[in-house]
């Protein structure tokens, strides 16, 4: 086992110990691990697609030159067309409290990898529409918490620097 591989696997082990001792739920640990794997998968998938397209162009096999390339591009664009990318959601009002809210349909929740309780960021697109982004919360291990200025109380609760 290479030194870096050993180090990286040790970091995963430390993360799991830290997460479990910080009372992270199994679901939260699972969500973090799954999110990292998905991010890695999609990053490499996009890079592979770009490399494939560039290689085809460099070999003189770009659009209109070879059937495999055209099929690949057609399949890619067909899949992208099949995806729902926009939702128009009504803003609703809760009568007694007069608070505004939006109800997310199940397909949006699935595509955005959201569940009840997740934090989201609304990004104004300047055209009356908003981009919805899931806010990922990073879990700090013990050393990171200390370096960031967190303080642990007598009942094992970490307080951020501005609450100490």
HELIX and SHEET records of a PDB file:
HELIX    1   1 UNK A    3  UNK A   21  1                                  19    
HELIX    2   2 UNK A   26  UNK A   58  1                                  33    
HELIX    3   3 UNK A   67  UNK A   82  1                                  16    
HELIX    4   4 UNK A  106  UNK A  111  1                                   6    
HELIX    5   5 UNK A  142  UNK A  147  1                                   6    
HELIX    6   6 UNK A  161  UNK A  163  5                                   3    
SHEET    1   A 2 UNK A  92  UNK A  94  0                                        
SHEET    2   A 2 UNK A  99  UNK A 101 -1                                        
SHEET    1   B 2 UNK A 120  UNK A 124  0                                        
SHEET    2   B 2 UNK A 130  UNK A 134 -1                                        
SHEET    1   C 2 UNK A 151  UNK A 152  0                                        
SHEET    2   C 2 UNK A 158  UNK A 159 -1                                        
END                                                                             
